[in-house]
Amino acid sequence: MSDLESKIESLLFAYGEPLEFRKLADILGANAEEVEKAGRNLAENLLSNKRGLRIIFSGESLQLVTAPEFGPLIEKLIKGELKEELTPASLETLSIIAYLGPVPRSSVEYIRGVNSSFTLRNLMIRGLVERSPHPKRQNVYLYRPTAAFLRHLGFAEITELPDFAKYRELGNIFERNEENN
């Protein structure tokens, strides 16, 4: 596996959603054609070595996904998670979204300091969080709490969360800092 393929694999893993060839090229200091070729080589490598991951191509983007043959295993894991109480990671992520939402995944991960794709997916499956496209940034989603989340807590509005105004203001400061960087 080439160095470029390894870098693409790590970026796709960390990002968790489709990445455009040109964005990867900018990050890696390569051109889009080199990225596409390395992505296709990586896809072949994953398939031929019978790994648990695959690369899917959609237009000018690629994404790292789990191999379809392991779908039943993943379903078993997720169903098991749904029967259990929310994990500390899920509660932390849910709190960030509740107080700062709508918020992009990158902000959640910056605050938590870890990849949150799996946690966000579980919260969406449970119906506690929903996502919608970012109105200004392509390929970015905003996460917000659902009405089911509010119902579960017995609140009519998100502003009824304890110390909502205080934490929302901290979130606004965070957003302004992020925009300036």
Secondary structure, 3 states (H helix, E strand, C coil): CCHHHHHHHHHHHHHCCCEEHHHHHHHHCCCHHHHHHHHHHHHHHHHHCCCCEEEEEECCEEEEEECHHHHHHHHHHHHHHHHCCCCHHHHHHHHHHHHHCCEEHHHHHHHHCCCCHHHHHHHHHCCCEEEEECCCCCCCEEEEECHHHHHHHCCCCHHHCCCHHHHHHHHHHHHHHHHHC
